[in-house]
Amino acid sequence: MDNKLLLIILSLFLPPVAVFLKAGVGKDLVINIILCFIFFIPAIIHSLWLCTR
């Protein structure tokens, strides 16, 4: 439970870090970094979706 809460908090402030901790290095991390460069809100949404599923 605490791990999921930590991932949600990280998703709000540092989405790529949360994705890295949840999924490791892979396509999800690359997608999130690209979303972060394009616009920050989609990166947060993607990170929250990935960390809560």
All heavy atoms as atom14 arrays in JSON, in Angstrom:
{
  "sequence": "MDNKLLLIILSLFLPPVAVFLKAGVGKDLVINIILCFIFFIPAIIHSLWLCTR",
  "atom14_mask": [
    [1, 1, 1, 1, 1, 1, 1, 1, 0, 0, 0, 0, 0, 0],
    [1, 1, 1, 1, 1, 1, 1, 1, 0, 0, 0, 0, 0, 0],
    [1, 1, 1, 1, 1, 1, 1, 1, 0, 0, 0, 0, 0, 0],
    [1, 1, 1, 1, 1, 1, 1, 1, 1, 0, 0, 0, 0, 0],
    [1, 1, 1, 1, 1, 1, 1, 1, 0, 0, 0, 0, 0, 0],
    [1, 1, 1, 1, 1, 1, 1, 1, 0, 0, 0, 0, 0, 0],
    [1, 1, 1, 1, 1, 1, 1, 1, 0, 0, 0, 0, 0, 0],
    [1, 1, 1, 1, 1, 1, 1, 1, 0, 0, 0, 0, 0, 0],
    [1, 1, 1, 1, 1, 1, 1, 1, 0, 0, 0, 0, 0, 0],
    [1, 1, 1, 1, 1, 1, 1, 1, 0, 0, 0, 0, 0, 0],
    [1, 1, 1, 1, 1, 1, 0, 0, 0, 0, 0, 0, 0, 0],
    [1, 1, 1, 1, 1, 1, 1, 1, 0, 0, 0, 0, 0, 0],
    [1, 1, 1, 1, 1, 1, 1, 1, 1, 1, 1, 0, 0, 0],
    [1, 1, 1, 1, 1, 1, 1, 1, 0, 0, 0, 0, 0, 0],
    [1, 1, 1, 1, 1, 1, 1, 0, 0, 0, 0, 0, 0, 0],
    [1, 1, 1, 1, 1, 1, 1, 0, 0, 0, 0, 0, 0, 0],
    [1, 1, 1, 1, 1, 1, 1, 0, 0, 0, 0, 0, 0, 0],
    [1, 1, 1, 1, 1, 0, 0, 0, 0, 0, 0, 0, 0, 0],
    [1, 1, 1, 1, 1, 1, 1, 0, 0, 0, 0, 0, 0, 0],
    [1, 1, 1, 1, 1, 1, 1, 1, 1, 1, 1, 0, 0, 0],
    [1, 1, 1, 1, 1, 1, 1, 1, 0, 0, 0, 0, 0, 0],
    [1, 1, 1, 1, 1, 1, 1, 1, 1, 0, 0, 0, 0, 0],
    [1, 1, 1, 1, 1, 0, 0, 0, 0, 0, 0, 0, 0, 0],
    [1, 1, 1, 1, 0, 0, 0, 0, 0, 0, 0, 0, 0, 0],
    [1, 1, 1, 1, 1, 1, 1, 0, 0, 0, 0, 0, 0, 0],
    [1, 1, 1, 1, 0, 0, 0, 0, 0, 0, 0, 0, 0, 0],
    [1, 1, 1, 1, 1, 1, 1, 1, 1, 0, 0, 0, 0, 0],
    [1, 1, 1, 1, 1, 1, 1, 1, 0, 0, 0, 0, 0, 0],
    [1, 1, 1, 1, 1, 1, 1, 1, 0, 0, 0, 0, 0, 0],
    [1, 1, 1, 1, 1, 1, 1, 0, 0, 0, 0, 0, 0, 0],
    [1, 1, 1, 1, 1, 1, 1, 1, 0, 0, 0, 0, 0, 0],
    [1, 1, 1, 1, 1, 1, 1, 1, 0, 0, 0, 0, 0, 0],
    [1, 1, 1, 1, 1, 1, 1, 1, 0, 0, 0, 0, 0, 0],
    [1, 1, 1, 1, 1, 1, 1, 1, 0, 0, 0, 0, 0, 0],
    [1, 1, 1, 1, 1, 1, 1, 1, 0, 0, 0, 0, 0, 0],
    [1, 1, 1, 1, 1, 1, 0, 0, 0, 0, 0, 0, 0, 0],
    [1, 1, 1, 1, 1, 1, 1, 1, 1, 1, 1, 0, 0, 0],
    [1, 1, 1, 1, 1, 1, 1, 1, 0, 0, 0, 0, 0, 0],
    [1, 1, 1, 1, 1, 1, 1, 1, 1, 1, 1, 0, 0, 0],
    [1, 1, 1, 1, 1, 1, 1, 1, 1, 1, 1, 0, 0, 0],
    [1, 1, 1, 1, 1, 1, 1, 1, 0, 0, 0, 0, 0, 0],
    [1, 1, 1, 1, 1, 1, 1, 0, 0, 0, 0, 0, 0, 0],
    [1, 1, 1, 1, 1, 0, 0, 0, 0, 0, 0, 0, 0, 0],
    [1, 1, 1, 1, 1, 1, 1, 1, 0, 0, 0, 0, 0, 0],
    [1, 1, 1, 1, 1, 1, 1, 1, 0, 0, 0, 0, 0, 0],
    [1, 1, 1, 1, 1, 1, 1, 1, 1, 1, 0, 0, 0, 0],
    [1, 1, 1, 1, 1, 1, 0, 0, 0, 0, 0, 0, 0, 0],
    [1, 1, 1, 1, 1, 1, 1, 1, 0, 0, 0, 0, 0, 0],
    [1, 1, 1, 1, 1, 1, 1, 1, 1, 1, 1, 1, 1, 1],
    [1, 1, 1, 1, 1, 1, 1, 1, 0, 0, 0, 0, 0, 0],
    [1, 1, 1, 1, 1, 1, 0, 0, 0, 0, 0, 0, 0, 0],
    [1, 1, 1, 1, 1, 1, 1, 0, 0, 0, 0, 0, 0, 0],
    [1, 1, 1, 1, 1, 1, 1, 1, 1, 1, 1, 0, 0, 0]
  ],
  "atom14_positions": [
    [[0.84, -1.2, 0.0], [0.0, 0.0, 0.0], [0.87, 1.25, 0.0], [0.61, 2.18, -0.73], [-0.92, -0.04, 1.22], [-1.84, 1.14, 1.3], [-2.98, 1.11, -0.08], [-3.82, 2.63, 0.17], [0.0, 0.0, 0.0], [0.0, 0.0, 0.0], [0.0, 0.0, 0.0], [0.0, 0.0, 0.0], [0.0, 0.0, 0.0], [0.0, 0.0, 0.0]],
    [[1.89, 1.28, 0.83], [2.75, 2.46, 0.9], [3.51, 2.66, -0.4], [3.74, 3.79, -0.81], [3.73, 2.34, 2.06], [3.03, 2.4, 3.41], [1.98, 3.07, 3.48], [3.52, 1.77, 4.35], [0.0, 0.0, 0.0], [0.0, 0.0, 0.0], [0.0, 0.0, 0.0], [0.0, 0.0, 0.0], [0.0, 0.0, 0.0], [0.0, 0.0, 0.0]],
    [[3.88, 1.57, -1.05], [4.61, 1.65, -2.3], [3.73, 2.28, -3.39], [4.2, 3.11, -4.16], [5.07, 0.26, -2.73], [6.05, 0.31, -3.87], [6.69, 1.31, -4.11], [6.14, -0.8, -4.57], [0.0, 0.0, 0.0], [0.0, 0.0, 0.0], [0.0, 0.0, 0.0], [0.0, 0.0, 0.0], [0.0, 0.0, 0.0], [0.0, 0.0, 0.0]],
    [[2.45, 1.92, -3.43], [1.54, 2.49, -4.42], [1.31, 3.98, -4.15], [1.27, 4.78, -5.07], [0.21, 1.73, -4.43], [-0.69, 2.13, -5.57], [-1.92, 1.28, -5.6], [-1.77, 0.33, -6.77], [-3.0, -0.41, -7.05], [0.0, 0.0, 0.0], [0.0, 0.0, 0.0], [0.0, 0.0, 0.0], [0.0, 0.0, 0.0], [0.0, 0.0, 0.0]],
    [[1.2, 4.34, -2.88], [1.03, 5.75, -2.52], [2.25, 6.56, -2.92], [2.12, 7.66, -3.46], [0.77, 5.87, -1.01], [0.55, 7.28, -0.49], [-0.71, 7.88, -1.1], [0.44, 7.26, 1.01], [0.0, 0.0, 0.0], [0.0, 0.0, 0.0], [0.0, 0.0, 0.0], [0.0, 0.0, 0.0], [0.0, 0.0, 0.0], [0.0, 0.0, 0.0]],
    [[3.44, 6.02, -2.71], [4.67, 6.69, -3.11], [4.72, 6.87, -4.63], [5.1, 7.93, -5.13], [5.89, 5.9, -2.63], [7.24, 6.45, -3.03], [7.48, 7.79, -2.35], [8.33, 5.48, -2.7], [0.0, 0.0, 0.0], [0.0, 0.0, 0.0], [0.0, 0.0, 0.0], [0.0, 0.0, 0.0], [0.0, 0.0, 0.0], [0.0, 0.0, 0.0]],
    [[4.31, 5.84, -5.37], [4.3, 5.94, -6.83], [3.31, 7.0, -7.31], [3.58, 7.72, -8.27], [3.97, 4.59, -7.45], [5.09, 3.56, -7.44], [4.58, 2.23, -7.98], [6.27, 4.04, -8.25], [0.0, 0.0, 0.0], [0.0, 0.0, 0.0], [0.0, 0.0, 0.0], [0.0, 0.0, 0.0], [0.0, 0.0, 0.0], [0.0, 0.0, 0.0]],
    [[2.16, 7.11, -6.65], [1.17, 8.13, -7.04], [1.71, 9.53, -6.77], [1.55, 10.43, -7.6], [-0.17, 7.88, -6.31], [-0.82, 6.61, -6.85], [-1.1, 9.07, -6.45], [-2.04, 6.15, -6.1], [0.0, 0.0, 0.0], [0.0, 0.0, 0.0], [0.0, 0.0, 0.0], [0.0, 0.0, 0.0], [0.0, 0.0, 0.0], [0.0, 0.0, 0.0]],
    [[2.37, 9.72, -5.64], [2.95, 11.03, -5.33], [4.05, 11.37, -6.33], [4.13, 12.49, -6.83], [3.46, 11.06, -3.88], [2.29, 11.0, -2.92], [4.29, 12.32, -3.62], [2.67, 10.78, -1.48], [0.0, 0.0, 0.0], [0.0, 0.0, 0.0], [0.0, 0.0, 0.0], [0.0, 0.0, 0.0], [0.0, 0.0, 0.0], [0.0, 0.0, 0.0]],
    [[4.9, 10.39, -6.64], [5.95, 10.62, -7.65], [5.34, 10.91, -9.01], [5.9, 11.69, -9.79], [6.87, 9.41, -7.73], [8.02, 9.36, -6.75], [8.76, 8.03, -6.86], [8.97, 10.5, -6.97], [0.0, 0.0, 0.0], [0.0, 0.0, 0.0], [0.0, 0.0, 0.0], [0.0, 0.0, 0.0], [0.0, 0.0, 0.0], [0.0, 0.0, 0.0]],
    [[4.21, 10.27, -9.33], [3.56, 10.5, -10.63], [3.13, 11.95, -10.79], [3.11, 12.46, -11.9], [2.34, 9.59, -10.77], [2.73, 8.26, -10.86], [0.0, 0.0, 0.0], [0.0, 0.0, 0.0], [0.0, 0.0, 0.0], [0.0, 0.0, 0.0], [0.0, 0.0, 0.0], [0.0, 0.0, 0.0], [0.0, 0.0, 0.0], [0.0, 0.0, 0.0]],
    [[2.78, 12.58, -9.7], [2.32, 13.96, -9.78], [3.47, 14.95, -9.99], [3.31, 15.97, -10.64], [1.55, 14.33, -8.51], [0.26, 13.56, -8.3], [-0.34, 13.91, -6.95], [-0.72, 13.83, -9.42], [0.0, 0.0, 0.0], [0.0, 0.0, 0.0], [0.0, 0.0, 0.0], [0.0, 0.0, 0.0], [0.0, 0.0, 0.0], [0.0, 0.0, 0.0]],
    [[4.64, 14.63, -9.44], [5.75, 15.58, -9.5], [6.85, 15.18, -10.48], [7.43, 16.04, -11.14], [6.35, 15.78, -8.1], [5.38, 16.37, -7.13], [4.82, 15.61, -6.12], [4.99, 17.7, -7.24], [3.91, 16.15, -5.23], [4.08, 18.25, -6.36], [3.54, 17.48, -5.35], [0.0, 0.0, 0.0], [0.0, 0.0, 0.0], [0.0, 0.0, 0.0]],
    [[7.16, 13.89, -10.56], [8.21, 13.38, -11.45], [7.7, 12.14, -12.18], [8.08, 11.01, -11.84], [9.46, 13.02, -10.63], [10.1, 14.16, -9.86], [11.12, 13.61, -8.88], [10.74, 15.15, -10.81], [0.0, 0.0, 0.0], [0.0, 0.0, 0.0], [0.0, 0.0, 0.0], [0.0, 0.0, 0.0], [0.0, 0.0, 0.0], [0.0, 0.0, 0.0]],
    [[6.87, 12.32, -13.19], [6.26, 11.17, -13.87], [7.25, 10.15, -14.43], [7.05, 8.94, -14.26], [5.42, 11.8, -14.98], [5.17, 13.19, -14.56], [6.35, 13.58, -13.72], [0.0, 0.0, 0.0], [0.0, 0.0, 0.0], [0.0, 0.0, 0.0], [0.0, 0.0, 0.0], [0.0, 0.0, 0.0], [0.0, 0.0, 0.0], [0.0, 0.0, 0.0]],
    [[8.35, 10.56, -15.09], [9.27, 9.53, -15.62], [9.92, 8.68, -14.52], [10.16, 7.5, -14.73], [10.32, 10.34, -16.38], [9.64, 11.6, -16.75], [8.72, 11.89, -15.61], [0.0, 0.0, 0.0], [0.0, 0.0, 0.0], [0.0, 0.0, 0.0], [0.0, 0.0, 0.0], [0.0, 0.0, 0.0], [0.0, 0.0, 0.0], [0.0, 0.0, 0.0]],
    [[10.17, 9.26, -13.36], [10.76, 8.5, -12.26], [9.77, 7.44, -11.77], [10.15, 6.28, -11.52], [11.2, 9.43, -11.11], [11.67, 8.62, -9.91], [12.26, 10.39, -11.58], [0.0, 0.0, 0.0], [0.0, 0.0, 0.0], [0.0, 0.0, 0.0], [0.0, 0.0, 0.0], [0.0, 0.0, 0.0], [0.0, 0.0, 0.0], [0.0, 0.0, 0.0]],
    [[8.52, 7.81, -11.65], [7.5, 6.85, -11.22], [7.35, 5.72, -12.22], [7.23, 4.55, -11.84], [6.17, 7.56, -11.0], [0.0, 0.0, 0.0], [0.0, 0.0, 0.0], [0.0, 0.0, 0.0], [0.0, 0.0, 0.0], [0.0, 0.0, 0.0], [0.0, 0.0, 0.0], [0.0, 0.0, 0.0], [0.0, 0.0, 0.0], [0.0, 0.0, 0.0]],
    [[7.37, 6.04, -13.51], [7.26, 5.02, -14.55], [8.49, 4.11, -14.51], [8.36, 2.89, -14.64], [7.07, 5.66, -15.94], [7.16, 4.62, -17.04], [5.73, 6.37, -16.01], [0.0, 0.0, 0.0], [0.0, 0.0, 0.0], [0.0, 0.0, 0.0], [0.0, 0.0, 0.0], [0.0, 0.0, 0.0], [0.0, 0.0, 0.0], [0.0, 0.0, 0.0]],
    [[9.65, 4.69, -14.31], [10.88, 3.88, -14.22], [10.81, 2.91, -13.05], [11.18, 1.74, -13.18], [12.1, 4.79, -14.09], [13.37, 4.04, -13.82], [13.97, 3.3, -14.83], [13.95, 4.07, -12.57], [15.14, 2.59, -14.58], [15.11, 3.36, -12.31], [15.71, 2.63, -13.32], [0.0, 0.0, 0.0], [0.0, 0.0, 0.0], [0.0, 0.0, 0.0]],
    [[10.34, 3.38, -11.89], [10.26, 2.51, -10.72], [9.21, 1.42, -10.91], [9.36, 0.31, -10.38], [9.95, 3.33, -9.47], [11.07, 4.25, -9.0], [10.58, 5.1, -7.82], [12.3, 3.47, -8.62], [0.0, 0.0, 0.0], [0.0, 0.0, 0.0], [0.0, 0.0, 0.0], [0.0, 0.0, 0.0], [0.0, 0.0, 0.0], [0.0, 0.0, 0.0]],
    [[8.14, 1.71, -11.63], [7.07, 0.73, -11.83], [7.4, -0.25, -12.94], [7.24, -1.46, -12.78], [5.76, 1.47, -12.14], [4.58, 0.59, -12.42], [4.12, -0.14, -11.2], [2.88, -0.95, -11.52], [2.33, -1.6, -10.38], [0.0, 0.0, 0.0], [0.0, 0.0, 0.0], [0.0, 0.0, 0.0], [0.0, 0.0, 0.0], [0.0, 0.0, 0.0]],
    [[7.85, 0.25, -14.1], [7.99, -0.6, -15.28], [9.43, -0.82, -15.71], [9.67, -1.66, -16.57], [7.2, 0.01, -16.44], [0.0, 0.0, 0.0], [0.0, 0.0, 0.0], [0.0, 0.0, 0.0], [0.0, 0.0, 0.0], [0.0, 0.0, 0.0], [0.0, 0.0, 0.0], [0.0, 0.0, 0.0], [0.0, 0.0, 0.0], [0.0, 0.0, 0.0]],
    [[10.36, -0.08, -15.17], [11.75, -0.22, -15.59], [11.99, 0.49, -16.91], [11.18, 1.28, -17.37], [0.0, 0.0, 0.0], [0.0, 0.0, 0.0], [0.0, 0.0, 0.0], [0.0, 0.0, 0.0], [0.0, 0.0, 0.0], [0.0, 0.0, 0.0], [0.0, 0.0, 0.0], [0.0, 0.0, 0.0], [0.0, 0.0, 0.0], [0.0, 0.0, 0.0]],
    [[13.14, 0.21, -17.5], [13.5, 0.83, -18.77], [12.79, 0.05, -19.88], [12.94, -1.16, -19.97], [15.02, 0.81, -18.99], [15.38, 1.39, -20.34], [15.72, 1.56, -17.88], [0.0, 0.0, 0.0], [0.0, 0.0, 0.0], [0.0, 0.0, 0.0], [0.0, 0.0, 0.0], [0.0, 0.0, 0.0], [0.0, 0.0, 0.0], [0.0, 0.0, 0.0]],
    [[12.02, 0.79, -20.68], [11.28, 0.14, -21.76], [10.44, 1.15, -22.51], [10.65, 2.37, -22.4], [0.0, 0.0, 0.0], [0.0, 0.0, 0.0], [0.0, 0.0, 0.0], [0.0, 0.0, 0.0], [0.0, 0.0, 0.0], [0.0, 0.0, 0.0], [0.0, 0.0, 0.0], [0.0, 0.0, 0.0], [0.0, 0.0, 0.0], [0.0, 0.0, 0.0]],
    [[9.48, 0.63, -23.24], [8.66, 1.52, -24.08], [7.82, 2.47, -23.26], [7.6, 3.61, -23.67], [7.79, 0.7, -25.03], [6.78, -0.16, -24.35], [5.91, -0.91, -25.34], [5.1, -1.89, -24.56], [3.75, -1.91, -24.7], [0.0, 0.0, 0.0], [0.0, 0.0, 0.0], [0.0, 0.0, 0.0], [0.0, 0.0, 0.0], [0.0, 0.0, 0.0]],
    [[7.34, 2.04, -22.08], [6.53, 2.93, -21.25], [7.33, 4.14, -20.78], [6.82, 5.26, -20.74], [5.97, 2.18, -20.04], [4.88, 1.19, -20.43], [4.09, 1.53, -21.34], [4.82, 0.11, -19.84], [0.0, 0.0, 0.0], [0.0, 0.0, 0.0], [0.0, 0.0, 0.0], [0.0, 0.0, 0.0], [0.0, 0.0, 0.0], [0.0, 0.0, 0.0]],
    [[8.58, 3.93, -20.43], [9.44, 5.03, -20.0], [9.7, 6.0, -21.15], [9.63, 7.21, -20.97], [10.76, 4.5, -19.43], [11.73, 5.56, -18.91], [11.12, 6.31, -17.75], [13.04, 4.92, -18.51], [0.0, 0.0, 0.0], [0.0, 0.0, 0.0], [0.0, 0.0, 0.0], [0.0, 0.0, 0.0], [0.0, 0.0, 0.0], [0.0, 0.0, 0.0]],
    [[9.97, 5.46, -22.33], [10.22, 6.31, -23.5], [8.98, 7.13, -23.83], [9.07, 8.34, -24.09], [10.67, 5.46, -24.71], [10.75, 6.3, -25.97], [11.99, 4.79, -24.42], [0.0, 0.0, 0.0], [0.0, 0.0, 0.0], [0.0, 0.0, 0.0], [0.0, 0.0, 0.0], [0.0, 0.0, 0.0], [0.0, 0.0, 0.0], [0.0, 0.0, 0.0]],
    [[7.81, 6.5, -23.8], [6.56, 7.22, -24.07], [6.37, 8.34, -23.05], [6.0, 9.46, -23.41], [5.36, 6.24, -24.04], [5.42, 5.32, -25.25], [4.03, 6.99, -23.99], [4.44, 4.17, -25.19], [0.0, 0.0, 0.0], [0.0, 0.0, 0.0], [0.0, 0.0, 0.0], [0.0, 0.0, 0.0], [0.0, 0.0, 0.0], [0.0, 0.0, 0.0]],
    [[6.62, 8.05, -21.79], [6.42, 9.07, -20.75], [7.39, 10.22, -20.89], [7.02, 11.37, -20.68], [6.5, 8.43, -19.37], [5.9, 9.31, -18.32], [6.6, 10.16, -17.77], [4.63, 9.13, -18.07], [0.0, 0.0, 0.0], [0.0, 0.0, 0.0], [0.0, 0.0, 0.0], [0.0, 0.0, 0.0], [0.0, 0.0, 0.0], [0.0, 0.0, 0.0]],
    [[8.64, 9.94, -21.24], [9.62, 11.02, -21.43], [9.21, 11.91, -22.6], [9.29, 13.14, -22.52], [11.03, 10.44, -21.61], [11.51, 9.84, -20.28], [12.0, 11.5, -22.1], [12.79, 9.07, -20.38], [0.0, 0.0, 0.0], [0.0, 0.0, 0.0], [0.0, 0.0, 0.0], [0.0, 0.0, 0.0], [0.0, 0.0, 0.0], [0.0, 0.0, 0.0]],
    [[8.75, 11.29, -23.69], [8.28, 12.08, -24.84], [7.08, 12.93, -24.46], [7.01, 14.11, -24.8], [7.96, 11.15, -26.03], [9.25, 10.54, -26.58], [7.22, 11.9, -27.13], [9.03, 9.43, -27.59], [0.0, 0.0, 0.0], [0.0, 0.0, 0.0], [0.0, 0.0, 0.0], [0.0, 0.0, 0.0], [0.0, 0.0, 0.0], [0.0, 0.0, 0.0]],
    [[6.14, 12.35, -23.72], [4.98, 13.12, -23.26], [5.4, 14.26, -22.34], [4.82, 15.34, -22.37], [3.99, 12.21, -22.53], [3.16, 11.28, -23.39], [2.37, 10.32, -22.51], [2.23, 12.05, -24.3], [0.0, 0.0, 0.0], [0.0, 0.0, 0.0], [0.0, 0.0, 0.0], [0.0, 0.0, 0.0], [0.0, 0.0, 0.0], [0.0, 0.0, 0.0]],
    [[6.41, 14.03, -21.55], [6.9, 15.05, -20.63], [7.49, 16.24, -21.39], [7.33, 17.38, -20.99], [7.93, 14.44, -19.69], [7.97, 15.17, -18.08], [0.0, 0.0, 0.0], [0.0, 0.0, 0.0], [0.0, 0.0, 0.0], [0.0, 0.0, 0.0], [0.0, 0.0, 0.0], [0.0, 0.0, 0.0], [0.0, 0.0, 0.0], [0.0, 0.0, 0.0]],
    [[8.19, 15.95, -22.5], [8.75, 17.02, -23.31], [7.68, 17.77, -24.08], [7.78, 18.99, -24.27], [9.8, 16.48, -24.28], [11.13, 16.22, -23.64], [11.76, 15.0, -23.78], [11.76, 17.2, -22.89], [12.98, 14.75, -23.19], [12.99, 16.97, -22.29], [13.6, 15.74, -22.44], [0.0, 0.0, 0.0], [0.0, 0.0, 0.0], [0.0, 0.0, 0.0]],
    [[6.65, 17.06, -24.54], [5.58, 17.71, -25.3], [4.74, 18.58, -24.38], [4.54, 19.76, -24.64], [4.71, 16.65, -26.02], [5.53, 15.95, -27.1], [3.48, 17.29, -26.62], [4.82, 14.78, -27.74], [0.0, 0.0, 0.0], [0.0, 0.0, 0.0], [0.0, 0.0, 0.0], [0.0, 0.0, 0.0], [0.0, 0.0, 0.0], [0.0, 0.0, 0.0]],
    [[4.23, 17.98, -23.3], [3.4, 18.7, -22.35], [3.34, 17.87, -21.08], [3.3, 16.65, -21.13], [2.0, 18.92, -22.94], [1.19, 19.96, -22.21], [1.63, 21.27, -22.14], [0.0, 19.63, -21.59], [0.9, 22.23, -21.47], [-0.74, 20.58, -20.93], [-0.3, 21.88, -20.86], [0.0, 0.0, 0.0], [0.0, 0.0, 0.0], [0.0, 0.0, 0.0]],
    [[3.35, 18.52, -19.94], [3.53, 17.82, -18.67], [2.29, 17.05, -18.21], [2.4, 15.97, -17.64], [3.94, 18.84, -17.6], [4.55, 18.22, -16.38], [5.79, 17.61, -16.45], [3.89, 18.25, -15.17], [6.36, 17.04, -15.33], [4.46, 17.69, -14.06], [5.69, 17.08, -14.13], [0.0, 0.0, 0.0], [0.0, 0.0, 0.0], [0.0, 0.0, 0.0]],
    [[1.09, 17.58, -18.47], [-0.16, 16.96, -17.99], [-0.37, 15.56, -18.58], [-0.72, 14.65, -17.84], [-1.37, 17.88, -18.25], [-1.17, 19.23, -17.55], [-2.67, 17.23, -17.8], [-1.08, 19.18, -16.05], [0.0, 0.0, 0.0], [0.0, 0.0, 0.0], [0.0, 0.0, 0.0], [0.0, 0.0, 0.0], [0.0, 0.0, 0.0], [0.0, 0.0, 0.0]],
    [[-0.18, 15.36, -19.89], [-0.33, 13.98, -20.41], [0.67, 13.0, -19.79], [0.35, 11.83, -19.6], [-0.08, 14.13, -21.91], [-0.42, 15.53, -22.21], [-0.02, 16.3, -20.99], [0.0, 0.0, 0.0], [0.0, 0.0, 0.0], [0.0, 0.0, 0.0], [0.0, 0.0, 0.0], [0.0, 0.0, 0.0], [0.0, 0.0, 0.0], [0.0, 0.0, 0.0]],
    [[1.86, 13.47, -19.45], [2.84, 12.6, -18.79], [2.34, 12.19, -17.41], [2.52, 11.04, -17.0], [4.19, 13.31, -18.69], [0.0, 0.0, 0.0], [0.0, 0.0, 0.0], [0.0, 0.0, 0.0], [0.0, 0.0, 0.0], [0.0, 0.0, 0.0], [0.0, 0.0, 0.0], [0.0, 0.0, 0.0], [0.0, 0.0, 0.0], [0.0, 0.0, 0.0]],
    [[1.72, 13.11, -16.7], [1.16, 12.8, -15.38], [0.03, 11.78, -15.51], [-0.04, 10.8, -14.76], [0.66, 14.08, -14.68], [1.83, 14.97, -14.32], [-0.15, 13.74, -13.43], [1.43, 16.33, -13.77], [0.0, 0.0, 0.0], [0.0, 0.0, 0.0], [0.0, 0.0, 0.0], [0.0, 0.0, 0.0], [0.0, 0.0, 0.0], [0.0, 0.0, 0.0]],
    [[-0.85, 11.98, -16.49], [-1.97, 11.06, -16.7], [-1.46, 9.67, -17.07], [-1.93, 8.66, -16.53], [-2.92, 11.61, -17.78], [-3.58, 12.88, -17.27], [-3.95, 10.57, -18.18], [-4.34, 13.65, -18.33], [0.0, 0.0, 0.0], [0.0, 0.0, 0.0], [0.0, 0.0, 0.0], [0.0, 0.0, 0.0], [0.0, 0.0, 0.0], [0.0, 0.0, 0.0]],
    [[-0.48, 9.6, -17.96], [0.09, 8.31, -18.36], [0.75, 7.62, -17.17], [0.58, 6.42, -16.96], [1.1, 8.52, -19.49], [1.81, 7.29, -19.9], [3.1, 7.03, -19.53], [1.42, 6.23, -20.66], [3.47, 5.87, -20.04], [2.47, 5.36, -20.72], [0.0, 0.0, 0.0], [0.0, 0.0, 0.0], [0.0, 0.0, 0.0], [0.0, 0.0, 0.0]],
    [[1.46, 8.37, -16.38], [2.14, 7.8, -15.22], [1.14, 7.3, -14.17], [1.31, 6.21, -13.63], [3.06, 8.86, -14.61], [3.71, 8.35, -13.49], [0.0, 0.0, 0.0], [0.0, 0.0, 0.0], [0.0, 0.0, 0.0], [0.0, 0.0, 0.0], [0.0, 0.0, 0.0], [0.0, 0.0, 0.0], [0.0, 0.0, 0.0], [0.0, 0.0, 0.0]],
    [[0.11, 8.08, -13.91], [-0.91, 7.64, -12.96], [-1.62, 6.39, -13.46], [-1.9, 5.46, -12.68], [-1.93, 8.76, -12.71], [-1.46, 9.88, -11.8], [-2.48, 11.02, -11.81], [-1.24, 9.38, -10.38], [0.0, 0.0, 0.0], [0.0, 0.0, 0.0], [0.0, 0.0, 0.0], [0.0, 0.0, 0.0], [0.0, 0.0, 0.0], [0.0, 0.0, 0.0]],
    [[-1.93, 6.36, -14.75], [-2.59, 5.18, -15.33], [-1.71, 3.94, -15.19], [-2.19, 2.88, -14.8], [-2.92, 5.45, -16.8], [-3.47, 4.25, -17.49], [-4.73, 3.75, -17.37], [-2.76, 3.4, -18.39], [-4.84, 2.63, -18.16], [-3.66, 2.38, -18.77], [-1.47, 3.39, -18.88], [-3.28, 1.38, -19.66], [-1.1, 2.39, -19.75], [-2.0, 1.4, -20.13]],
    [[-0.44, 4.1, -15.47], [0.47, 2.97, -15.41], [0.69, 2.5, -13.96], [0.73, 1.3, -13.69], [1.81, 3.35, -16.03], [2.81, 2.22, -16.16], [2.34, 1.26, -17.25], [4.17, 2.76, -16.5], [0.0, 0.0, 0.0], [0.0, 0.0, 0.0], [0.0, 0.0, 0.0], [0.0, 0.0, 0.0], [0.0, 0.0, 0.0], [0.0, 0.0, 0.0]],
    [[0.78, 3.42, -13.03], [1.08, 3.05, -11.64], [-0.13, 2.5, -10.89], [0.03, 1.8, -9.89], [1.65, 4.25, -10.88], [3.3, 4.69, -11.45], [0.0, 0.0, 0.0], [0.0, 0.0, 0.0], [0.0, 0.0, 0.0], [0.0, 0.0, 0.0], [0.0, 0.0, 0.0], [0.0, 0.0, 0.0], [0.0, 0.0, 0.0], [0.0, 0.0, 0.0]],
    [[-1.33, 2.8, -11.35], [-2.51, 2.33, -10.64], [-3.15, 1.1, -11.27], [-4.1, 0.56, -10.72], [-3.58, 3.44, -10.53], [-3.91, 3.9, -11.83], [-3.07, 4.58, -9.67], [0.0, 0.0, 0.0], [0.0, 0.0, 0.0], [0.0, 0.0, 0.0], [0.0, 0.0, 0.0], [0.0, 0.0, 0.0], [0.0, 0.0, 0.0], [0.0, 0.0, 0.0]],
    [[-2.65, 0.67, -12.43], [-3.26, -0.52, -13.03], [-2.69, -1.8, -12.48], [-1.72, -1.89, -11.85], [-3.15, -0.52, -14.54], [-1.74, -0.73, -15.05], [-1.74, -0.83, -16.55], [-0.37, -0.68, -17.0], [0.18, -1.51, -17.87], [-0.52, -2.45, -18.42], [1.42, -1.34, -18.24], [0.0, 0.0, 0.0], [0.0, 0.0, 0.0], [0.0, 0.0, 0.0]]
  ]
}
